[in-house]
Amino acid sequence: MSTYGTRFLESGAKVSEIAMVNLAQARNYLVPFGLAYYVPRIRGKPILPEGWEPRIREDDVILETITPAFSTVKIEPRNTESTASPQAAAAGLASRERRIERDADKLTRLSSLPQLIFDRVRMRTDSPRIYGSVTPEDILAELHETHGLVLEKDAVKLDARIKDLGEHVVAVEVGTGNVKITIVVKDLGAENVTAGNANDATPPTPLA
């Protein structure tokens, strides 16, 4: 292996002198530490000065193993066994059991709920589209304010907001269980018109 020395080398090569060294020495020591670099090659052949001859033959280069540096820091194996005390383990188990009981109670209450009613205004008389869609946040707020159920913010599973009048079946997830509830979106404008007509009705004139 031919290298181009940048400093004095143990082989006797001087600065800016081409010398032939052991491949392992060049790869593991001289080149990484900036003491030399490889002679350029074209198509696998080194570019050497005309008439250059190595001081020693390549066959005479002593092959020696260079042991790379390694860390002497001892890494202790990680202890994967739980170090929690029996009291802490028991407290954790009790907490999980209480959470499971709360989730079961919420699922039972959800399954027995009546329909959730939302009043909206229809965009046009010939379309079921409404102003102000019904969102998961609206459903969570109704469950909390009307029925006292506090659920996680992602409990209501809606692919898209409800934008039409009518009945809509919605899945609600609690813990590892889920239940379906019915959402009814009513036309508030139609109800107002009906109420107005009832109020405007003229009572019959009593006969003399």
C-alpha positions as CSV (number, residue, x, y, z in Angstrom):
1,M,0.0,0.0,0.0
2,S,1.5,3.3,-1.1
3,T,0.8,6.4,1.0
4,Y,1.9,10.0,0.9
5,G,3.4,11.0,4.3
6,T,2.5,14.3,5.9
7,R,4.8,13.8,8.9
8,F,7.7,11.7,10.0
9,L,6.7,8.1,10.0
10,E,8.0,5.2,12.0
11,S,8.9,3.5,8.7
12,G,11.4,6.3,8.1
13,A,9.4,8.2,5.5
14,K,9.7,12.0,5.7
15,V,7.2,14.8,5.1
16,S,5.8,14.8,1.6
17,E,7.5,11.5,0.8
18,I,5.8,8.5,-0.8
19,A,6.3,5.3,1.2
20,M,5.0,1.8,1.1
21,V,3.4,0.7,4.4
22,N,1.2,-2.1,5.7
23,L,-2.4,-1.8,4.6
24,A,-3.7,-2.3,8.2
25,Q,-1.3,0.4,9.5
26,A,-2.5,2.8,6.8
27,R,-6.2,2.1,7.3
28,N,-6.3,2.0,11.1
29,Y,-3.6,4.5,12.1
30,L,-1.9,6.7,9.5
31,V,-4.9,7.9,7.4
32,P,-7.4,8.3,10.3
33,F,-5.0,10.3,12.4
34,G,-3.9,12.5,9.5
35,L,-0.3,11.2,9.3
36,A,-0.7,10.2,5.7
37,Y,-3.1,9.8,2.8
38,Y,-3.5,7.4,0.0
39,V,-1.8,7.9,-3.3
40,P,-4.4,8.8,-6.0
41,R,-5.3,6.1,-8.4
42,I,-6.6,6.0,-11.9
43,R,-8.4,2.8,-13.0
44,G,-6.9,1.0,-10.0
45,K,-3.3,2.1,-10.7
46,P,-1.5,4.5,-8.3
47,I,-0.2,7.8,-9.8
48,L,3.5,7.8,-8.9
49,P,6.5,10.0,-10.0
50,E,8.5,8.7,-12.9
51,G,11.2,6.3,-11.8
52,W,9.9,6.0,-8.2
53,E,10.9,2.8,-6.5
54,P,9.8,1.8,-2.9
55,R,12.5,1.5,-0.3
56,I,11.3,-2.0,0.5
57,R,9.6,-4.6,-1.6
58,E,5.9,-5.1,-1.0
59,D,6.6,-8.7,-0.2
60,D,8.9,-7.6,2.7
61,V,6.3,-5.5,4.4
62,I,5.5,-7.1,7.8
63,L,1.8,-7.8,8.2
64,E,0.7,-6.8,11.6
65,T,-2.7,-6.4,13.2
66,I,-3.6,-3.0,14.5
67,T,-6.1,-3.2,17.3
68,P,-8.5,-0.2,17.1
69,A,-9.2,1.8,20.2
70,F,-12.2,0.7,22.3
71,S,-14.1,2.0,25.3
72,T,-13.1,0.8,28.7
73,V,-16.4,2.0,30.3
74,K,-18.3,-1.0,31.7
75,I,-22.0,-0.9,30.9
76,E,-24.1,-2.5,33.5
77,P,-27.0,-4.6,32.2
78,R,-30.4,-2.9,32.6
79,N,-32.6,-4.3,35.3
80,T,-35.9,-5.0,33.7
81,E,-37.5,-6.4,36.8
82,S,-40.0,-4.2,38.6
83,T,-38.7,-2.5,41.7
84,A,-42.1,-1.3,42.9
85,S,-43.0,-2.2,46.5
86,P,-45.9,-4.6,47.1
87,Q,-47.9,-1.6,48.5
88,A,-47.4,0.4,45.3
89,A,-48.3,-2.6,43.1
90,A,-51.5,-3.2,45.1
91,A,-52.4,0.5,44.8
92,G,-51.8,0.4,41.1
93,L,-54.0,-2.6,40.8
94,A,-56.8,-1.0,42.8
95,S,-56.6,2.1,40.7
96,R,-57.0,0.1,37.5
97,E,-60.0,-1.8,38.9
98,R,-61.7,1.5,39.9
99,R,-61.1,2.8,36.4
100,I,-62.6,-0.3,34.8
101,E,-65.7,0.0,37.1
102,R,-66.1,3.7,36.2
103,D,-65.8,2.9,32.5
104,A,-68.4,0.1,32.8
105,D,-70.8,2.5,34.6
106,K,-70.4,5.1,31.8
107,L,-71.1,2.5,29.1
108,T,-74.2,1.4,30.9
109,R,-75.5,4.9,31.3
110,L,-74.7,5.7,27.6
111,S,-76.6,2.6,26.4
112,S,-79.7,3.7,28.3
113,L,-79.7,7.4,27.2
114,P,-82.6,8.9,25.2
115,Q,-81.9,10.6,21.9
116,L,-79.7,13.7,22.1
117,I,-81.6,16.6,20.5
118,F,-79.8,19.4,18.7
119,D,-81.7,22.4,17.2
120,R,-80.4,23.9,14.0
121,V,-81.7,26.1,11.3
122,R,-82.2,24.6,7.8
123,M,-80.3,26.4,5.0
124,R,-83.1,26.0,2.4
125,T,-86.6,24.5,2.6
126,D,-85.7,22.0,-0.1
127,S,-82.5,20.8,1.5
128,P,-81.7,19.0,4.8
129,R,-78.5,21.0,5.1
130,I,-78.2,23.1,8.3
131,Y,-76.4,26.1,9.5
132,G,-73.9,25.2,12.2
133,S,-72.9,21.5,12.1
134,V,-73.0,19.2,15.1
135,T,-69.4,18.4,16.2
136,P,-67.9,15.9,18.6
137,E,-67.4,18.8,21.0
138,D,-71.1,19.6,20.9
139,I,-72.0,16.0,21.7
140,L,-69.5,15.8,24.6
141,A,-70.8,19.1,26.0
142,E,-74.4,17.8,25.8
143,L,-73.5,14.6,27.6
144,H,-71.7,16.5,30.3
145,E,-74.2,19.3,30.9
146,T,-77.4,17.3,30.5
147,H,-76.5,13.8,31.7
148,G,-73.4,14.4,33.9
149,L,-71.2,12.2,31.8
150,V,-67.5,13.3,31.6
151,L,-65.7,11.5,28.7
152,E,-62.3,11.8,27.0
153,K,-62.1,14.4,24.3
154,D,-61.7,11.7,21.6
155,A,-64.5,9.5,22.9
156,V,-67.0,10.5,20.2
157,K,-66.1,8.8,16.9
158,L,-67.3,10.9,14.0
159,D,-65.8,10.6,10.5
160,A,-67.2,14.0,9.7
161,R,-69.3,16.7,11.4
162,I,-73.1,16.2,11.2
163,K,-74.4,18.7,8.6
164,D,-77.9,17.4,7.9
165,L,-81.2,17.2,9.7
166,G,-82.5,13.9,10.9
167,E,-81.3,11.0,13.0
168,H,-77.6,10.0,13.1
169,V,-76.1,7.0,14.9
170,V,-72.8,7.8,16.6
171,A,-70.2,5.6,18.3
172,V,-68.9,6.6,21.7
173,E,-65.8,4.8,23.1
174,V,-65.1,4.5,26.8
175,G,-62.0,2.5,27.8
176,T,-61.9,-0.7,25.9
177,G,-65.7,-0.7,25.2
178,N,-68.0,1.3,22.9
179,V,-71.7,2.0,22.6
180,K,-74.0,3.6,19.9
181,I,-76.1,6.6,20.7
182,T,-78.6,8.5,18.5
183,I,-78.3,12.1,17.6
184,V,-81.4,13.9,16.3
185,V,-80.9,17.2,14.5
186,K,-84.2,19.2,14.4
187,D,-85.2,22.2,12.3
188,L,-85.5,25.1,14.7
189,G,-87.0,27.3,12.0
190,A,-89.9,24.9,11.4
191,E,-90.6,24.8,15.1
192,N,-90.7,28.6,15.4
193,V,-93.0,28.8,12.4
194,T,-95.4,26.2,14.0
195,A,-95.3,28.1,17.3
196,G,-95.9,31.4,15.6
197,N,-98.9,30.1,13.7
198,A,-100.4,28.8,16.9
199,N,-100.0,32.1,18.6
200,D,-101.4,34.1,15.7
201,A,-104.5,31.9,15.4
202,T,-107.6,34.2,15.9
203,P,-110.1,32.7,18.4
204,P,-113.7,32.3,17.1
205,T,-116.0,35.2,17.8
206,P,-118.6,34.1,20.3
207,L,-122.2,34.2,19.1
208,A,-124.5,36.8,20.6
